[in-house]
Amino acid sequence: MPIRVNLDVMLARRKLKGKALAAEVGITEQNLSLLRTGKVKGVRFSTLETICEVLDCQPGDILEFVRAPDDAS
């Protein structure tokens, strides 16, 4: 997957549990778990905005583009 989700890293840096983040963002723990593992096809900007507000971070702190090994550009 070319987009890596680093939400666990941000949660650890902020010493915040996923359950607490889900409650503050207003999403289910199951949906947060799917996002944390990168098993979602997309995320609403409003959800991403709220996550960034709660974690006091930028979207780039959570989402990272990872070039595939065969992409030698």
N, C-alpha and C positions, 0 to 999 in steps of 0.2 A: 504494500500500500504506500503510495507516494506521500500521503499526508500522515504524519505521526502526531498523536495526541499526547501532550505532556501534562495532562491535568493532574495526575498523581504527584508529579514533581512539585507543582504549584501548591497542591494541598499540603504536602509535607513541609514545604518552606513556610507556609502560613500556619502550620500546626493545627489544621482544620480537618475534621472527619468528613467523609463523603455524605453521610447522613445529614450533617449540619448544613453543608453546602446545598444539597438538594432542597432542604426546607427553606433556606433563604432565597433560593432561585425560583422556587415554586414548581419544581419538577419532581417526578417520582424517583426514588432511589434506583429503581430498575432502569429508567431512562438515563440517569447519570452513570450507572454502571456500563451501559452500552456505549455511551460517549467516551468514558474513560478507557475502554478497551478498543476503541476505534471501529466498533461494529455498526456504526450509523452511516447512512449515505449523506447526511447533511445535518446542519444545525441552524436554527433560526438566529438571525442577527440579534433579535431582542434577548434570546437566551444567552448568547455569547456575551452580549453587553452586560447583562446582569451578573454573569459569572465573573467577568473582568472587574466589575464594581466591587463585588464581594471579596475577591482575592486581591484587589488593588494591583492589577497587572494589565498588560496589553494582550490583544489576541495572538500576537506572535510569540508570547510566552507560553501559550497553550497549544497552538497549532504550528507544526513545522513541516516544511516541504523537504522530502528526502528523495534525492534523485536515485533512480534504479541503477544497479551496477552496470547494466548494459548500455546506459545512456552516457556515452563518452563524449559529451559536447563541451 
